[in-house]
C-alpha cells in the first residue's frame, strides 16, 4: 500500500500522470503527502524508498525537484501542476 502511495505521488510530481488519471485508473488511489503542498521531508522519504528499490533515475528526478523547490522555479512548478490537474491557485 505504501509503495502505491509513493509511486502515485511520484507520477504526479514528475507530471507523468495527472491526479485525475491516477484516480480514474485505480478506484482506491491514495497519495504520499499532498502533491500540492509536498514537504522536503516527504520528498526525502520518497527518495529513500527509490534508493532501496534501486530506481536511481527517480531519485535524481526527485532531487531536481528539491533543488527547484528552493528557488522561484518551484512556484512555477506548483502552478503548472495545479493547471495540469484543473486546480487554480487563485
N, C-alpha and C positions, 0 to 999 in steps of 0.2 A: 504494500500500500504506500509506504514512504517513497519507494522508488518511483512509482507512478506520479506522485505529487511533485517530486523533484524534476522528473522528465517533462511533465506538463508545464511547469513554470519555466524551465529552460527553453522549451519551444516558444513560449510567448515572449520571453525576454530577448531572444535572438531573432524574433519576428519570423520564425519558420512556420508558425501557425498562429491564428488568432484565437482568442479565448472562445469565441463562438464556434470555431472549427473543432476545438477540443471538446466543448460541451455537447456539440452535435454528435461527435463520434463515440463518446463514452458517457452513458447516462449518469454515472455516479462520479464524474470527474471532479477532482479537487486539486488545489494548488498548494505549493510550499510557500507560505508567506503570501503577501498581497502583491501581485505583479505591478500594480500601480503605485505602490509605496514600499518597494523592496529595500531591506536594510543591508548594510555591508555584512553584518553577521549572517544573514540568510544566504547571501551570495557566497561567502566564505564556506559555509556549511555545504552548499551545493558543489563548490569546487572540491572540497574534501571527499564528497561522495564520488565524483567523477574521477578523482585520483585513485580511489580504491577500486574502481571498475576499469582503470587504465584507459579512460577516454580523455586523453590529454588535449585533443582538439577542442573539446567542450570546455575544459579547464581554461584554455587560452582565451576562448571567446568570453567567458565569464570574467577573467582577469582584465580584459579590454573594457568590459562594461564597468568594472570597478574604477578603472582609470578615468573613463568618461564621466562617471558619477561625481568625481572630484572636480570636474570642470563644468563650464556652462553648457557643454555638449549634452550633459545629462538632461537638462531641461528640454532640449530639442528632442532627445530620445523619448522622454516621457510623453511629450506632446504627440510625437509620431506613433507611439504605442497606443495612446488613447484614440487617436484618429483611426488607426488600423482596426480598433475594436469598437468603434462607433460611440466613443465617450468623449464629451467635451470637457475641458478643464475650466471653463468659464461659466 
